[in-house]
Amino acid sequence: MDFRSRHVLSIADFTRAEILHILSKTREIETSPRIDMLAGKVMATLFFEPSTRTRLSFEAAMQKLGGRVIGFSDAGSTSTKKGESLADTLRMVEQYADVIVMRHPRDGAARLASEVSRVPIVNGGDGANQHPSQTFLDLYTIAKLFPELTDGSRTLTIAFAGDLRYGRTVHSLLSALCHFRVRLLTVAPRGLEMPQQYLDEAAAAKVEVEVVPSLQDAIDGCDVLYMTRLQEERFPDPLEFDHIKASYRISASMLQAARPQMRILHPLPRVNEIARDVDATTHAHYFAQAGNGIPVRQALIGLILGAL
């Protein structure tokens, strides 16, 4: 399966077979690291929006494979501040790099970049749209915890909670899970429910989606709880936000009836939606999830640069 020079823009661009191939290569590279695999290669990270985990894990992934990294994490210090267009920025950076990882606040910016750039574009998140490398690491995390995801031996129940309207990580993950044997639960504040287009996608794939009335119902009924933070800026009334956020906060006491194998994932950063006392429970898995970003992104970079 050849991924050489392929853009990574949306999880919707990948078939089930391609997703499984990427997960397989991730296991391979995590088990048998190849420290000089990308020696002489250069990756550019263009982050027009703040990031910690995505940017650092891509940079660590490239460096651990022997490659080099250039780029920026503050668009205000670049020529875009002087009015340079995104297209011109890309045409300039492609002269220096073999692959470009880009995060941008505008939906569809990554696909636009792919139409301009002569080197592969990896979408590090574009607005509320897609975050495919996060999805691959989420899938890899779930598959390591529950091999049933990829072997199909039973139906996994996966719950999404929090901001499901603007959370690009849940959009990408739901699309990917449509390739597997899963049942989905959703719980979100009014106005922040999962967009209809993703519910329609699940229905077309014959994946059951159930809206549950409370976070506690989701916790008690799932194998994986995928928690996302509520974004205060989405609420016009600060008092309404303060009231709702209390209903979307997990504490250790809420986990008493959870399935023993249930694990909590979160794309991070968390604010107050997961209490610190949850960290010490066996259900907490979000920091290990973040750690899986390195082998996943090593596999993606290696595949699109033709080294795997």
Secondary structure, 3 states (H helix, E strand, C coil): CCCCCCCECCHHHCCHHHHHHHHHHHHHHHHCCCCCCCCCCEEEEEECCCCCHHHHHHHHHHHHCCCEEEEECCHHHCHHHHCCCHHHHHHHHCCCCCEEEEEECCCCHHHHHHHHCCCCEEEEEECCCECHHHHHHHHHHHHHHCCHHHHCCCCEEEEEECCCCCCHHHHHHHHHHCCCCEEEEEECCCCCCCCHHHHHHHHHCCCEEEECCCHHHHHHCCCEEEECCCCHHHCCCHHHHHHHHHHHCECHHHHCCCCCCCEEECCCCCCCCECHHHCCCCCECHHHHHHCHHHHHHHHHHHHCCCC
